[in-house]
Amino acid sequence: MSTVSTRHRPLVLGRDARRFWQLTLTLATTDFKLRFYGSVLGYAWTLVRPFAFFGVIWLVFAEIVGAGEGVKNYPAYILMALVLFQFFGGVVAASLTCLVDRQSLLRKIRFPRLVIPLAVTLASLLDLVGTLAAVFVFLLLLGVYPDWGWLELVPILGLLMLFSTGLGLLLSVLFVRFRDMKPIWDVGSQMLFYASPILYVATAVPDNYERWYLMNPLSTIFTQMRHAVVDSTAPSAADLMGGAVYLLIPLAIIVGTAVLGAWAFVREAPRVAENL
C-alpha cells in the first residue's frame, strides 16, 4: 500500500501558471545544454546528423536508385522531410523515457509533472530552430527561394509539435508501467519512417491509395510542406485527398492523439512516483 495520500500527491499542472512555464523553460534549456556537455563538436552535432543522413540518402536514392527522377527540388525535399521526422522521432523517443529518467527527482520533489515532457518538446524545438536555419541556407544554395508559401510552415510545425507531444505524453506514462513500450516504439518509428513520404513523394503512391495513405498525419504534414516550401507547383495535401474536407481525418487523428495523451498523463502522472 502506498504511503502517499491522495491530497499530497504532486499536481499535474500546478496552480501558478507563471512559475509553471518558468520551470518548464529552465528545465528545457538545461536539457538542451546537457545534450552536448563534454562533446567536442557540441551543438554542431545537431547539424551533422541530418546532413550526414541526407548525404547518404541523396547518394543512394537520388543518384544510384533514381528515386527522385522527375521530382522538382528532390534533394531539398528529402532534407526538409528528414529534419522534420528527426524532430518528431526525437520528441517521442525522449518523452517516452523522460519520467523514468527523472525518477530520482520525481521521488524527492513535489512539482507539476507536466513540466518534464513539455521541457522535452521545448528542448527539441530549440534544436529544430537551429537546424532549420542551416537548412534554409542550404535551400538557397539549391535554388529554392522563400515566398509567401513558407508562412505555412508555422501551422505545419504546430501540428507536428502537437502530434509528437501528444504521442509522447501517452507513451511516457505507459512506459512507467510497461517497459516493453520502448522496443515497440523503436519498431513503430521505423515503420512510420518508411510509411511516410520522406525518401519519396506522396505522388509516387498509386492514385487509388493516395487518400488512405494521406490519413497518416505525417504523410499529410510532409506533403503540405513540399507544396508550401519546396515546390509550390506540387499538389497540396488537399489536392491529393480530393478535397480539403478530407484533411479533417488526419487533423482529427492529431488532435485525438493530443487529447488522449493529455488525458492519460493527467490520470497517471500523480501516481508516477509510486509506480516507479
C-alpha positions in Angstrom: 0.0 0.0 0.0 1.3 3.5 -0.9 2.2 5.8 2.0 1.5 8.9 -0.1 -2.0 10.2 0.4 -4.1 11.5 -2.5 -4.2 15.0 -1.2 -0.4 15.2 -1.0 0.2 13.8 -4.4 2.1 16.1 -6.8 -0.1 18.2 -9.1 0.0 17.6 -12.9 -0.2 21.3 -13.8 0.4 23.2 -10.6 -1.5 26.3 -9.5 0.8 29.1 -10.7 0.9 29.4 -14.5 3.9 31.8 -14.5 6.0 29.5 -12.3 4.9 26.5 -14.3 6.3 28.0 -17.5 9.4 29.3 -15.9 10.2 25.9 -14.5 9.5 24.3 -17.9 11.8 26.8 -19.7 14.5 26.3 -17.1 14.4 22.5 -17.4 14.2 22.7 -21.3 17.3 25.0 -21.5 19.2 22.8 -19.0 18.2 19.7 -21.0 19.4 21.4 -24.2 22.8 22.3 -22.8 23.3 18.8 -21.2 22.8 17.2 -24.6 26.1 18.5 -25.8 28.0 18.6 -22.5 31.5 17.2 -22.9 31.2 16.9 -26.7 33.9 18.2 -28.9 31.6 19.3 -31.7 28.8 20.4 -29.2 25.8 21.9 -30.9 27.3 21.1 -34.4 26.1 17.5 -33.9 22.5 18.8 -34.3 23.5 19.8 -37.9 25.8 16.9 -38.6 23.2 14.2 -38.0 20.6 15.3 -40.5 23.1 16.5 -43.1 25.1 13.3 -42.9 22.0 11.1 -43.2 20.8 13.4 -46.1 24.1 12.8 -47.9 23.8 9.1 -47.8 20.1 9.1 -48.7 20.7 11.5 -51.6 23.6 9.4 -53.0 21.8 6.1 -52.8 18.2 7.1 -53.6 18.7 10.0 -56.0 22.0 9.2 -57.8 22.0 5.4 -57.7 18.4 4.3 -57.5 16.9 7.3 -59.2 14.0 7.6 -56.8 13.8 11.4 -57.3 13.7 11.3 -61.1 11.1 13.9 -62.3 10.7 15.4 -58.7 11.5 19.1 -58.6 13.9 20.0 -55.9 14.1 16.4 -54.6 17.3 17.0 -52.5 15.6 20.0 -50.8 12.5 17.9 -50.1 14.2 14.9 -48.5 16.4 17.2 -46.4 13.3 19.0 -45.0 11.4 15.8 -44.5 14.4 14.2 -42.7 14.8 17.2 -40.4 11.0 17.2 -39.5 10.9 13.5 -38.9 14.0 13.7 -36.8 12.2 16.3 -34.7 9.1 14.1 -34.4 11.0 11.0 -33.5 13.3 12.8 -31.1 10.4 14.3 -29.2 8.5 11.0 -28.9 11.6 8.9 -28.0 12.8 11.4 -25.3 9.3 11.8 -23.9 8.8 8.1 -23.7 11.6 7.7 -21.1 11.5 11.2 -19.6 9.6 10.2 -16.4 11.8 7.1 -15.7 14.9 9.1 -16.5 13.9 11.7 -13.9 12.6 9.2 -11.3 15.0 10.5 -8.5 13.7 14.0 -9.0 10.1 12.7 -9.0 10.5 10.9 -5.8 12.1 13.7 -3.9 10.4 16.9 -5.1 6.8 17.9 -5.4 6.3 19.8 -8.6 4.0 19.8 -11.7 4.7 16.6 -13.6 3.8 18.0 -16.9 6.9 20.2 -16.8 9.1 17.2 -17.7 7.6 16.1 -21.1 6.9 19.7 -22.1 10.5 20.6 -21.4 11.5 17.7 -23.7 9.4 19.3 -26.5 10.9 22.7 -26.0 14.5 21.5 -25.9 13.8 19.6 -29.2 12.3 22.8 -30.6 15.4 24.7 -29.8 17.3 22.0 -31.8 14.9 22.3 -34.7 15.2 26.1 -34.9 18.9 26.0 -35.2 18.8 23.1 -37.7 16.2 24.8 -39.9 18.3 28.0 -40.0 21.1 25.9 -41.6 18.7 24.1 -43.8 17.2 27.3 -45.2 20.7 28.5 -46.2 21.2 25.1 -47.9 17.9 25.5 -49.7 19.0 28.9 -51.1 22.2 27.2 -52.4 19.9 24.6 -54.1 17.9 27.4 -55.8 14.8 27.2 -53.5 13.9 30.7 -52.6 11.4 31.9 -49.9 8.0 33.1 -50.8 4.7 33.7 -49.0 4.0 29.9 -49.0 6.8 29.5 -46.5 4.5 31.0 -43.9 2.5 27.7 -44.0 5.5 26.2 -42.2 4.3 27.8 -38.9 1.0 25.8 -38.7 2.7 22.7 -40.2 5.3 22.8 -37.4 2.5 23.5 -34.9 0.6 20.4 -35.9 3.8 18.3 -35.8 4.6 19.5 -32.3 1.0 18.8 -31.2 1.1 15.3 -32.6 4.6 14.4 -31.2 3.9 15.9 -27.8 0.5 14.1 -27.5 2.1 10.8 -28.5 5.0 11.4 -26.2 2.7 12.1 -23.2 0.8 8.9 -23.8 3.9 6.7 -24.2 5.6 8.3 -21.2 3.0 7.1 -18.7 2.7 3.7 -20.5 6.4 3.2 -20.2 6.3 3.6 -16.4 4.1 0.5 -16.2 5.2 -1.4 -19.3 8.9 -1.2 -20.2 8.1 -3.1 -23.5 6.9 0.3 -24.9 10.5 1.3 -25.8 11.2 -1.6 -28.2 7.6 -1.3 -29.5 8.2 2.4 -30.3 11.6 1.6 -31.9 9.9 -0.7 -34.3 6.9 1.6 -34.8 9.1 4.6 -35.6 11.0 2.6 -38.3 7.7 1.6 -39.8 6.5 5.2 -39.8 9.7 6.4 -41.4 9.1 4.1 -44.5 5.3 4.5 -44.4 5.7 8.3 -44.7 6.8 10.3 -47.8 10.4 11.0 -46.7 12.6 9.2 -49.2 9.9 9.6 -51.9 7.0 11.9 -52.5 3.3 11.2 -52.0 2.5 11.5 -55.7 4.5 8.3 -56.2 1.8 6.4 -54.4 -0.9 4.8 -56.7 -3.9 7.1 -57.1 -6.4 4.6 -55.6 -4.3 4.5 -52.4 -3.5 8.2 -52.0 -6.5 9.2 -49.9 -5.9 6.3 -47.5 -2.1 7.0 -47.5 -2.6 10.6 -46.5 -4.7 9.7 -43.5 -1.3 9.2 -41.9 -0.8 12.6 -40.3 2.9 12.6 -41.1 2.1 11.9 -44.8 -0.2 15.0 -44.8 2.3 17.2 -43.0 5.2 16.3 -45.3 3.1 16.6 -48.4 1.9 20.0 -47.4 5.5 21.0 -46.5 6.6 20.1 -50.0 3.8 22.3 -51.5 4.5 25.2 -49.2 8.3 25.3 -49.0 10.0 23.1 -51.7 7.8 23.3 -54.8 4.6 25.4 -55.0 3.6 23.7 -58.2 3.4 20.3 -56.4 -0.1 19.2 -55.4 -1.1 20.1 -51.8 -2.4 17.5 -49.4 -6.0 18.7 -50.1 -5.5 18.2 -53.8 -4.2 14.6 -53.4 -7.0 13.7 -51.0 -9.7 15.0 -53.3 -10.8 18.0 -51.2 -9.9 20.0 -48.1 -12.8 18.3 -46.2 -10.7 15.0 -46.1 -8.0 16.8 -44.2 -10.2 16.7 -41.2 -9.3 13.0 -40.9 -5.5 13.4 -40.2 -6.3 16.6 -38.3 -8.7 14.6 -36.0 -6.0 11.9 -35.5 -3.5 14.6 -34.4 -6.0 16.3 -32.1 -7.3 13.0 -30.8 -3.7 11.8 -30.1 -3.0 15.0 -28.1 -6.3 14.8 -26.1 -5.7 11.1 -25.4 -2.1 11.7 -24.4 -3.1 14.6 -22.1 -5.9 12.6 -20.5 -3.7 9.6 -19.8 -1.0 11.9 -18.4 -3.3 13.8 -16.1 -4.8 10.5 -14.9 -1.5 8.7 -14.3 1.1 11.4 -13.5 0.1 12.0 -9.9 0.9 8.3 -9.2 4.1 8.0 -11.3 6.5 8.2 -8.3 4.6 5.3 -6.7 4.8 3.2 -9.8 8.5 3.7 -10.5 
